[in-house]
Amino acid sequence: RDYKVTGVQTCALPICNCHKIIEVARSKLQSRNWASKTDRSSDAGVGFGRGRNKCNLFICDVLTEALGQCPRRTLSLSQGPISAGDWANRSKNIPGFDSVQIPQPGDIAAVAFPYADASGHVAIVDGPG
């Protein structure tokens, strides 16, 4: 499948440090904490059990470690991380982040896609463009 990135968000908070975001993300690449087979429901909440996609949880965990916070859902009982579909939505207001056209290292890039258990895929830009 060839997916096209539909949304790129850049951190607009005064505490943003793109290099720190990339450094933290790279430090977690070998971890199985966000693997589909890993159950994170006890520490991350409903929706992050075994067999579930966790890319948005990865983004939230990286941003929390790098910046001390991550955007969370406000209209949900779970207050979980922003969904991949929301990151991909250019018109969605994500607190502390601005939509941009050209991805830069440290930005959050996403594609909306109706998976059975997710609204798309989200990742951290690691290189230019």
C-alpha positions, 0 to 999 in steps of 0.5 A: 500500500502507498499511503500519503501523509495527510497531516503534519504538525509541528510543536509550537510550545515554548518548551519544544525541542525537535532534537530532544523529540528525535533523541527520545524517539530513537532511544525507544526504537528497539522497545516492544512497549508499543508492539501490537502483542504488548498489553499496555491497558494497565498503564495507558488505559482502555484501547491499548491492550494486546492486539491493538495498534499503539502508534499514537501512544508511542507519540504521546510517550515520546512527547511526554518524556521530551517535553513533559506533556502530550496533547490528549483527547478532551471529549473522551472519558479516557483522556487518552492520547490524540488519535492518529486520525486527529494528527492527520486532520489538518483542520483539527486544533491540537493544543501546542501544535501547528499544521505545516506543509513541509515536514521537518525533523521532530514534526509529527506526521500522520496518515488517516486510514480506517483500520479495524482498531485505529484511525490511521498511523502517526510517526515522528519525522526523523529526516528532512522532507 
